């Protein structure tokens, strides 16, 4: 088992899957000669050549559409969109084609493709380059949407996504690229649609995904060290399909929950999670479900304002303590 970065886990997995299966190829802006905006594809052009690492024009609708066609004909494209914000330019291809073809063709053809794309704020990239708009895609039947929070999950979920016969949107938060963790070399593909219990506990459930799952784990440690609280941390890992059973089972045990998300509060992923808890564990709740999310503004460029708008470990810790106090556990 080695300790590697999230970035390295993605690169190693792409290389391994391309070596394993000749039908896997990469396509996207600046992924070849420039080696990717975030260097995920560094070295892959030299190893696999232009046929399997394909640089494209700045035309998201065009190259995503080309990947859909390639997938229909038996290849397994892995598309890199430089940022999830730019995926809006390919919305028609993703939502009206990739997600719909299997159903509209009566199962005669599948679309085994992966769309890798980073998102998230905190990098001073401005309001149009710092969004968390995964909700747009998690809403759509026919797509799978995954959001790994650790290097190990980055490897396991990317392996699963590439081998899946359905289109998968693979979310990468920019703040996670340099994070490190233990990653087994022989790690098996993950089960898409299965949440992970990052920390077991009985006092409160904290739910997050991507960056906020990592933050939730930090907060759970702080609750233990400073308050003697045993928080259970649920990392969603997959937004569609959503592991509702894991959410319900945890809240039935703890009796209260706080949901942390990097996107906006209104209509966010957390709203669906809260509804799932209400449906399956309402009689077990000792307090209303709390949600911690980003301020509902276009994300400011100025660093202090950007940080103030984003959910933080401190805001999550405060929400957890307030919930615990409301149920008499503090």
C-alpha positions in Angstrom: 0.0 0.0 0.0 1.4 3.4 -1.0 0.6 6.9 0.0 -0.2 9.0 -3.1 -2.1 12.1 -4.0 -5.6 12.3 -5.3 -4.1 13.6 -8.6 -1.7 10.7 -8.8 -4.5 8.2 -8.1 -6.4 9.5 -11.0 -3.4 9.4 -13.4 -2.3 5.9 -12.3 -5.9 4.6 -12.8 -6.2 6.1 -16.3 -2.9 4.5 -17.3 -3.9 1.1 -15.8 -7.3 1.1 -17.5 -5.8 2.1 -20.9 -3.2 -0.7 -20.5 -6.0 -3.2 -19.6 -8.5 -2.3 -22.3 -7.6 -1.0 -25.8 -11.1 0.5 -26.2 -10.4 3.1 -23.5 -9.2 6.4 -24.9 -9.0 10.0 -23.5 -10.4 13.1 -25.2 -10.5 16.7 -24.1 -9.0 20.2 -24.2 -5.2 20.4 -23.7 -4.9 16.9 -22.3 -2.2 15.8 -24.6 0.8 18.1 -25.4 0.0 20.4 -22.4 -0.8 17.3 -20.2 -4.0 18.7 -18.8 -4.8 21.9 -17.0 -4.3 20.0 -13.7 -1.7 17.5 -15.0 -3.9 14.5 -14.5 -2.9 13.2 -18.0 0.8 13.9 -17.7 2.9 11.4 -19.6 -0.1 9.6 -21.2 0.3 11.1 -24.7 4.0 9.9 -24.8 3.0 6.5 -23.6 -0.2 5.9 -25.7 0.1 8.2 -28.6 -2.3 10.6 -30.3 -4.9 8.0 -31.3 -5.7 7.3 -27.6 -5.0 10.7 -26.1 -6.9 13.2 -28.3 -6.5 16.9 -27.9 -9.6 18.8 -29.0 -10.6 22.3 -30.0 -12.3 24.5 -27.3 -15.7 23.1 -28.3 -17.3 21.1 -25.5 -20.5 20.3 -27.3 -18.5 18.9 -30.2 -16.1 16.7 -28.4 -18.6 15.4 -25.9 -20.9 14.6 -28.8 -18.0 12.8 -30.6 -17.4 10.8 -27.4 -21.1 9.8 -27.3 -20.9 8.5 -30.8 -17.6 6.6 -30.1 -19.2 5.0 -27.0 -22.2 3.9 -29.1 -19.8 2.2 -31.5 -18.0 0.2 -28.8 -15.2 2.4 -27.5 -14.9 3.6 -23.9 -14.1 7.3 -24.0 -13.0 9.2 -20.9 -13.8 12.9 -21.5 -12.0 15.6 -19.6 -13.9 18.9 -19.4 -11.6 21.5 -18.0 -14.1 22.6 -15.4 -17.7 21.6 -14.7 -18.7 25.1 -15.5 -17.8 24.5 -19.1 -20.0 21.4 -19.2 -22.9 23.7 -19.6 -21.8 24.1 -23.2 -22.3 20.4 -23.7 -25.6 20.1 -21.7 -27.6 18.9 -24.7 -25.1 16.1 -25.5 -24.9 15.0 -21.8 -28.6 15.3 -20.9 -30.4 14.7 -24.2 -28.1 12.1 -25.7 -25.7 10.3 -23.4 -28.4 9.9 -20.7 -31.2 9.0 -23.0 -29.9 6.8 -25.8 -30.0 3.5 -24.0 -33.7 4.0 -23.1 -34.8 5.6 -26.4 -33.1 2.8 -28.4 -34.8 0.1 -26.3 -31.5 -1.1 -24.9 -30.0 -1.9 -28.3 -26.9 0.3 -27.6 -25.3 1.6 -24.5 -23.1 4.6 -23.9 -20.1 3.5 -21.8 -18.4 6.9 -21.3 -16.9 8.8 -18.4 -16.9 12.6 -18.1 -14.2 13.7 -15.7 -14.5 17.3 -14.6 -13.3 19.4 -11.6 -15.3 22.0 -9.8 -15.6 23.8 -6.5 -14.5 27.2 -5.1 -11.6 28.4 -2.9 -9.1 28.8 -5.8 -9.9 32.5 -6.6 -11.2 31.6 -10.1 -14.2 33.8 -10.0 -17.9 33.1 -10.0 -18.1 31.5 -13.5 -15.3 29.0 -12.8 -16.0 28.0 -9.2 -19.5 26.4 -9.2 -20.8 23.2 -7.8 -23.5 22.4 -10.3 -23.5 18.6 -10.0 -27.2 18.9 -9.1 -27.9 19.5 -12.7 -26.7 16.0 -13.6 -27.7 14.1 -10.5 -31.2 15.1 -11.4 -31.1 13.2 -14.7 -32.1 9.5 -15.0 -29.8 7.7 -17.3 -26.6 9.3 -15.8 -24.5 8.1 -12.9 -22.8 10.8 -10.9 -19.9 10.0 -8.5 -17.8 12.3 -6.3 -14.8 10.6 -4.6 -13.3 12.4 -1.5 -10.1 10.4 -1.0 -7.3 9.1 -3.3 -8.4 5.5 -2.7 -11.9 6.3 -3.8 -10.6 8.3 -6.7 -9.0 5.1 -7.9 -11.8 2.7 -7.1 -14.6 4.8 -8.4 -12.7 5.8 -11.6 -12.0 2.1 -12.3 -15.7 1.4 -11.8 -16.8 4.3 -14.0 -14.6 3.3 -16.9 -15.9 -0.3 -16.8 -19.5 0.7 -16.4 -21.8 0.5 -19.4 -23.7 3.6 -18.5 -22.5 7.2 -18.8 -20.8 8.4 -15.6 -20.1 12.0 -14.6 -17.0 11.9 -12.4 -16.7 14.9 -10.1 -13.3 16.1 -8.8 -13.1 19.0 -6.4 -10.1 21.2 -7.1 -9.2 21.4 -3.4 -8.7 17.6 -3.3 -6.0 17.2 -6.0 -3.1 17.6 -3.7 -4.5 15.7 -0.7 -2.8 12.4 0.1 -3.9 9.0 1.4 -3.2 5.3 1.4 -4.1 3.5 -1.8 -3.8 -0.2 -2.3 -2.2 -1.2 -5.6 -4.8 -3.9 -6.1 -7.8 -1.9 -5.1 -10.9 -3.3 -6.7 -13.5 -1.1 -8.5 -16.0 0.4 -6.1 -19.7 -0.2 -6.2 -21.3 2.8 -7.7 -24.3 3.8 -5.6 -22.8 2.7 -2.3 -22.0 5.2 0.5 -19.1 4.8 2.9 -19.0 5.1 6.7 -15.8 7.1 7.2 -16.2 7.1 11.0 -18.6 5.1 13.1 -20.5 6.9 15.9 -23.8 7.0 17.9 -24.4 10.6 18.8 -24.9 12.4 15.5 -24.7 11.7 11.8 -22.7 14.1 9.6 -23.2 13.6 5.9 -21.1 15.0 3.1 -19.6 14.2 -0.3 -16.4 15.2 -2.2 -14.5 18.0 -0.3 -17.2 18.3 2.4 -16.9 14.6 3.3 -13.2 15.2 4.1 -14.2 18.3 6.1 -16.9 16.2 7.9 -14.2 13.7 9.0 -12.1 16.5 10.4 -15.1 17.9 12.3 -15.9 14.4 13.7 -12.4 14.1 15.1 -12.7 17.6 16.7 -16.1 16.7 18.3 -14.4 13.6 19.7 -11.3 15.4 21.0 -13.0 18.5 22.4 -16.5 17.4 23.3 -16.4 13.7 23.8 -18.9 13.2 21.0 -18.9 10.2 18.7 -20.1 11.4 15.3 -20.8 9.0 12.4 -19.6 10.3 9.1 -21.3 9.2 5.9 -19.5 9.9 2.6 -22.1 9.7 -0.1 -19.5 8.9 -2.8 -22.4 8.6 -5.3 -25.0 11.2 -6.0 -26.9 9.1 -8.5 -27.7 6.5 -7.5 -28.0 7.7 -4.0 -27.5 5.2 -1.1 -30.7 6.1 0.8 -30.4 3.0 3.0 -27.1 4.1 4.4 -28.5 7.5 5.3 -31.6 6.0 7.0 -29.7 3.3 8.9 -27.3 5.9 10.3 -29.9 8.4 11.4 -32.0 5.7 13.0 -29.0 5.0 15.2 -28.0 8.5 16.1 -31.3 10.4 16.0 -29.9 13.6 14.4 -28.1 14.7 11.3 -26.2 17.5 9.8 -25.6 17.6 6.0 -22.6 19.4 4.5 -22.4 20.4 0.9 -20.3 22.8 -1.2 -23.2 23.8 -3.5 -26.0 26.3 -2.7 -28.6 25.5 -0.1 -31.8 26.0 -2.1 -32.7 22.9 -4.2 -29.2 21.4 -3.4 -28.1 17.8 -3.0 -28.7 18.2 0.7 -32.4 18.8 0.1 -32.7 15.4 -1.4 -30.6 13.8 1.4 -32.8 15.6 4.0 -36.0 14.3 2.2 -34.6 10.8 2.2 -34.0 11.0 5.9 -37.5 12.3 6.5 -39.0 9.5 4.5 -37.1 6.7 6.2 -36.2 7.9 9.6 -38.7 10.6 10.6 -39.8 8.8 13.8 -36.2 8.4 14.9 -35.3 12.1 14.6 -34.8 14.0 17.9 -34.1 17.3 16.1 -34.6 18.9 12.7 -32.0 17.9 10.1 -29.5 20.8 9.7 -27.8 21.8 6.5 -24.5 23.6 6.0 -24.0 24.9 2.5 -22.5 27.8 0.4 -23.8 31.3 0.6 -26.4 31.9 -2.2 -24.3 34.3 -4.2 -22.1 34.2 -7.2 -18.8 33.2 -5.6 -16.6 36.4 -5.0 -13.1 36.6 -6.4 -11.6 38.4 -3.3 -10.1 35.8 -1.1 -11.7 36.9 2.3 -15.2 37.1 0.6 -14.7 33.8 -1.2 -13.8 32.0 2.1 -16.8 33.7 3.9 -19.1 32.3 1.2 -17.9 28.7 1.3 -18.9 26.2 4.0 -16.1 25.6 6.4 -15.1 23.1 9.1 -15.9 25.8 11.7 -19.5 26.3 10.3 -20.1 22.6 10.2 -18.7 22.2 13.8 -21.0 24.9 15.0 -24.1 23.4 13.3 -23.2 20.0 14.8 -22.8 21.4 18.3 -26.1 23.3 18.1 -27.9 20.2 17.0 -26.3 18.2 19.8 -27.2 20.9 22.3 -30.8 20.9 21.1 -31.1 17.2 21.9 -29.3 17.5 25.3 -26.1 15.8 24.3 -23.9 18.7 25.1 
